Amino acid sequence: MTPLFFTFVFSTLNGFNDFCRDFSSEVSKTPEAYGLTQSEVEDYALLQSAFALAYDMSLSPVTRTPFGVANVRDLRTELTALTRRLVDRCQSAANMTDAKRRALGITIRKSPTRHPVPRTFPTVELRSQRLNTVEFALRDSAQREGRPRKPAGIRGATLYTHLGDHPPTTLSDWTVKGTTTKTVNEISMPDNTPFGATLWIAAAWLNTRLEHGPLGDPASVRLGGGIMQVVAAEATNKEAVVV
């Protein structure tokens, strides 16, 4: 049969009738293959046949009556509810496969894309400074040119800061500043931050499952002064970020 990928919304009664007929025929072959019982498919077949008969009678001017039209409407409501229930049972069956879904004409659910833990890291490119506010861009360590952009499968980044003459050597000594989904960002330090204090900024990528990659090379700026420097970290010394 031709898969309709049943959404329970048909523009015509004919389409609804065809789907229910084919669905009943398929699940009746081997109910257990679809997570159903024999009694369930038998009850469904009886209701489907009653609806099909009532629907066929409503098509002919000879047999069409107000009572018959109302009966079709009531049976459709009942059949729709039962179909929803059985389709949900089929979808959640442990032995359900996409091939069986095609045979039933029901929706084939897309498997979520699983992105691995990030292996690269964002480098901090300092762009401008206004007193205690620093603007910077995050560039992936594997990107050599062009506008900074996030790698495929990356949702954003966690930002870390530290005030001091040297960057921390352990993750726990960094301060989590927050997360971002942008490649260009600003960080503002409090007004009571000492003039000339050295601010270190580092970041780690986050994938779509919110898993962190390694911490990137930190960059520093002297607040209120504008002197910038970048410290390169050996790749072998990078540790996975755990927030």
C-alpha positions in Angstrom: 0.0 0.0 0.0 1.1 3.6 -0.4 2.3 5.2 2.9 0.2 8.1 3.9 2.2 8.8 7.1 -0.9 9.2 9.1 -1.3 12.5 10.9 -5.0 12.0 11.7 -6.0 15.0 9.5 -7.4 14.0 6.1 -9.0 16.4 3.7 -11.5 13.8 2.6 -13.4 10.9 4.3 -12.2 8.8 1.4 -8.6 9.2 2.5 -9.5 8.4 6.1 -11.4 5.3 5.0 -8.5 4.1 2.8 -6.0 4.5 5.6 -8.0 2.7 8.2 -8.8 -0.1 5.9 -5.1 -0.6 5.0 -4.0 -0.2 8.6 -6.5 -2.8 9.7 -5.4 -5.3 7.0 -1.7 -4.9 7.9 -1.9 -5.3 11.6 -4.3 -8.2 11.3 -1.6 -10.3 9.6 0.6 -10.6 12.7 -0.6 -8.4 15.6 2.3 -9.2 17.8 4.7 -7.9 15.2 3.3 -4.5 15.8 3.0 -4.7 19.6 -0.8 -5.4 19.5 -3.0 -8.2 20.6 -5.4 -10.3 18.6 -8.4 -9.0 20.4 -7.3 -5.4 19.7 -7.0 -5.9 16.0 -10.3 -7.8 15.9 -12.1 -4.9 17.7 -10.4 -2.4 15.3 -11.5 -4.4 12.3 -15.1 -4.5 13.4 -15.2 -0.7 14.0 -13.4 -0.1 10.7 -15.9 -2.3 8.8 -18.8 -0.5 10.4 -17.4 2.9 9.4 -16.7 1.7 5.8 -20.2 0.4 5.4 -21.8 3.5 6.8 -19.5 5.7 4.6 -20.4 3.7 1.4 -24.1 4.1 2.1 -23.7 7.8 2.6 -22.3 8.2 -0.9 -25.4 7.0 -2.7 -28.3 9.3 -3.1 -30.6 6.3 -2.7 -29.2 5.3 0.8 -28.0 8.6 2.1 -30.1 9.9 5.0 -29.6 12.4 7.8 -29.4 9.6 10.2 -26.8 7.9 8.1 -24.6 11.0 7.8 -24.7 11.5 11.6 -23.8 7.8 12.0 -20.7 8.3 9.7 -19.7 11.3 11.8 -20.0 9.4 15.1 -18.2 6.4 13.8 -15.4 8.5 12.4 -14.9 10.1 15.8 -14.8 6.7 17.5 -12.5 5.2 14.8 -10.1 8.2 15.0 -9.7 7.8 18.7 -9.0 4.0 18.4 -6.7 4.5 15.5 -4.7 7.1 17.5 -4.4 4.7 20.4 -3.2 1.7 18.3 -0.8 3.8 16.2 0.8 5.1 19.5 1.1 1.5 20.6 2.7 0.5 17.4 5.1 3.4 17.5 6.3 2.6 21.0 6.6 -1.2 20.4 10.0 -2.5 21.2 10.1 -4.5 17.9 8.9 -1.6 15.7 11.1 -0.8 12.7 11.0 1.8 10.0 10.1 -0.9 7.5 7.0 -1.8 9.6 6.1 1.9 9.8 6.2 2.1 6.1 3.9 -0.9 5.8 1.4 0.7 8.2 1.7 4.1 6.5 2.5 5.9 9.8 5.1 8.5 10.6 8.7 7.5 10.5 10.4 9.3 13.3 13.7 10.9 12.6 16.6 9.8 14.8 18.2 12.8 16.6 21.6 13.7 15.3 24.2 12.8 17.9 27.1 15.2 17.9 30.4 14.1 19.5 32.1 15.9 22.4 34.0 18.8 20.8 37.6 18.1 20.1 38.6 21.5 19.0 38.5 24.7 21.2 37.7 28.4 20.7 40.6 30.8 20.6 39.8 34.3 22.0 40.5 37.2 19.5 40.5 40.5 21.4 39.0 43.2 19.3 38.4 46.3 21.4 38.4 47.6 25.0 36.5 50.5 26.7 37.6 50.8 30.3 36.3 47.6 31.9 34.4 46.3 28.8 36.2 44.0 26.4 34.9 42.9 23.0 36.2 39.7 21.6 35.5 37.0 19.0 35.6 33.2 19.3 37.4 31.4 16.5 37.6 27.7 16.3 41.2 26.4 16.7 40.8 24.5 13.3 39.7 27.6 11.4 42.5 29.5 9.9 40.8 32.3 8.0 37.5 34.0 7.3 35.0 35.3 9.7 34.9 33.4 13.0 32.2 30.8 13.1 31.2 27.9 15.2 32.0 24.4 14.0 29.2 22.0 12.9 27.4 20.5 15.9 28.4 23.3 18.2 25.6 25.0 20.1 27.7 27.7 21.8 30.5 28.2 24.3 31.1 28.6 28.0 33.1 31.7 28.9 35.6 31.8 31.7 37.4 34.8 33.2 40.2 35.4 35.8 41.8 38.5 37.3 45.5 38.1 38.0 49.0 38.3 36.6 48.9 34.8 35.2 46.1 32.5 33.9 45.0 29.7 36.2 46.5 26.2 35.5 43.4 24.4 36.9 39.8 24.8 35.7 38.5 25.2 39.2 40.4 28.5 39.6 38.6 30.1 36.6 35.3 32.0 37.1 32.4 30.9 34.9 31.1 34.1 33.2 28.2 32.4 31.4 27.4 30.8 28.1 26.9 32.3 24.6 25.7 31.2 21.2 27.4 34.1 19.4 31.0 34.3 18.1 31.4 38.0 18.9 30.8 38.8 22.6 31.5 41.4 25.3 32.5 41.0 28.9 32.2 43.8 31.4 33.9 43.7 34.7 32.6 45.5 37.8 33.3 49.2 38.3 35.4 48.4 41.4 37.8 46.3 39.5 41.3 47.8 40.1 42.7 50.0 37.3 45.3 48.2 35.3 44.2 44.7 36.5 44.9 41.9 34.0 41.8 40.2 32.8 42.2 36.7 31.3 39.4 35.3 29.1 39.1 31.7 27.9 36.3 29.6 26.4 35.2 26.0 25.7 32.8 24.8 23.0 29.4 23.2 23.9 27.8 20.7 21.6 24.0 20.3 21.2 23.9 17.9 24.2 25.6 20.6 26.3 28.9 18.6 26.5 32.1 20.6 26.8 35.2 20.3 24.8 38.7 21.3 25.9 39.4 24.8 27.4 40.9 27.1 24.7 44.0 29.2 24.9 43.5 32.2 27.3 43.9 35.8 26.1 44.6 38.7 28.4 44.0 42.5 28.4 45.0 45.1 31.0 41.9 46.9 32.0 42.0 50.6 31.5 45.3 50.3 29.6 44.7 48.5 26.3 47.8 46.3 26.3 46.9 42.9 24.8 48.7 39.6 24.8 47.8 36.0 23.9 49.2 33.0 25.8 49.5 29.7 23.8 48.8 26.6 25.7 50.1 23.2 24.7 47.4 21.0 23.3 48.5 18.1 25.5 47.9 20.2 28.6 44.2 20.9 27.8 41.6 19.5 30.1 37.9 18.8 29.4 35.7 21.4 30.9 33.2 20.3 33.4 30.9 23.0 34.8 
